[in-house]
Amino acid sequence: MSESVPDSNTQSESAAPGIQTPRRIGAAEANLLIDELEAELSEPPRSTLSVLLTAKWLGALFVVLLIVAGFLGLGWWQAMRAVTPGDDGSRQTETARPLTDLLTPGQTMNVQAIEQRATVSGTVLPGTATIVANRTQQNASGETGEARDREGNALGYWVVVGLSVEAPQAPAGAVLPVALGWAPDLDQARATRDRAEALANAAPDEVGAAGADGDAMAQSAGTLQLSGRIMPFEGVEKQQTTAADYLTQVVSGPELINVWQTDDRPWFEGYLVASDGVPTVVGGGLQTIYSPPPSTEAQINWMNIFYAAEWVVFAAFSLFLWWRLGRDEYEHGLEYAAQEREQLELLRRVAVR
């Protein structure tokens, strides 16, 4: 007699009483369950725009627009300083005015005073005669073999002194650097510097004797009556050497303050390029520094134009980055939805076997 083989389900129930055995479902029921899961899947984003118009990305856009406004503001600031309009003649820069009417000691220079011709009276301060090297001079008369820059202008030296100028804000005298003239060689510049220093240290009777040749400016107890053009200070030089015989190449207020002993006097913001009034006992042999009237043509600073364009690029990149990140989220949403549907389709195929 053959033995009956127990049903597997019965065997499992007898082997593990209390545990419910999974029920096998048909293909139709499996497909129904898969359809229900598919209906519960999240809808994939319809487009990049639909993602960017959500609250999260609109909030991010608000922040980006603030950043863009800042970048464009900086670009506009650079662009406005890229073009310097030419002089229209309204300032009347060639009509000399008293320097104390144009500049105030210890205060920032008024831009209206730049390149304005001015008159000033003052005494040379001892210990301030300074040589400034590598200065160009257009239409310079001198040796044909002298140094020239790339544009063909002669290279030489300025002699600069500190002038004590009485002003309402500084009764004891405020300091005004004055460029007396241009010398083609260093020896001539040194001789002029020494004469200027001697004038500053001379007693009134000595000055009068030195000016006995009829130089009225030098006869007036060392007081100079000058006229010239006001110029703004140049930038601080990055000195390449600490040699004792090194000559500065800029007329910089901060540098001169550290070198000249001016007894805490206030300074005028800027310096004077003298054109008239330099006594021959001091400046004999010097050439008048070429200082033309302000240009009537607009000047363009291409570096500022480049900086302005950079800020515009930064602003455009900020907007692009916001769009690119939203696009990435849209693409990731499509990929995730495709993976979910692929998994459900795999379940459907297994269910119908």
Stockholm file with secondary structure:
# STOCKHOLM 1.0

chainA/1-353         MSESVPDSNTQSESAAPGIQTPRRIGAAEANLLIDELEAELSEPPRSTLSVLLTAKWLGALFVVLLIVAGFLGLGWWQAMRAVTPGDDGSRQTETARPLTDLLTPGQTMNVQAIEQRATVSGTVLPGTATIVANRTQQNASGETGEARDREGNALGYWVVVGLSVEAPQAPAGAVLPVALGWAPDLDQARATRDRAEALANAAPDEVGAAGADGDAMAQSAGTLQLSGRIMPFEGVEKQQTTAADYLTQVVSGPELINVWQTDDRPWFEGYLVASDGVPTVVGGGLQTIYSPPPSTEAQINWMNIFYAAEWVVFAAFSLFLWWRLGRDEYEHGLEYAAQEREQLELLRRVAVR
#=GR chainA/1-353 SS CCCCCCCHHHHHHHHSTTCCCCCCCCHHHHHHHHHHHHHHSCCCCSCHHHHHTSHHHHHHHHHHHHHHHHHHHHHHHHHHTTEECCCCSTTCTTSCEEHHHHCCTTSCCCGGGTTCEEEEEEEECTTCCEEEEEEEETTCCSCTTSCBCTTSCEEEEEEEEEEEEEETTEEEEEEEEEEEEEESSHHHHHHHHHHHHHHHHSCHHHHHHHTTTTCHHHHTTTEEEEEEEEECCCCCCCCCCCCTTCCCCSCCHHHHHHHSCCTTCCBCSSEEEEEECCCHHHHTTCBCCCCCCCCSSCEECHHHHHHHHHHHHHHHHHHHHHHHHHHHHHHHHHHHHHHHHHHHHHHHHHHTC
#=GC SS_cons         CCCCCCCHHHHHHHHSTTCCCCCCCCHHHHHHHHHHHHHHSCCCCSCHHHHHTSHHHHHHHHHHHHHHHHHHHHHHHHHHTTEECCCCSTTCTTSCEEHHHHCCTTSCCCGGGTTCEEEEEEEECTTCCEEEEEEEETTCCSCTTSCBCTTSCEEEEEEEEEEEEEETTEEEEEEEEEEEEEESSHHHHHHHHHHHHHHHHSCHHHHHHHTTTTCHHHHTTTEEEEEEEEECCCCCCCCCCCCTTCCCCSCCHHHHHHHSCCTTCCBCSSEEEEEECCCHHHHTTCBCCCCCCCCSSCEECHHHHHHHHHHHHHHHHHHHHHHHHHHHHHHHHHHHHHHHHHHHHHHHHHHTC
//
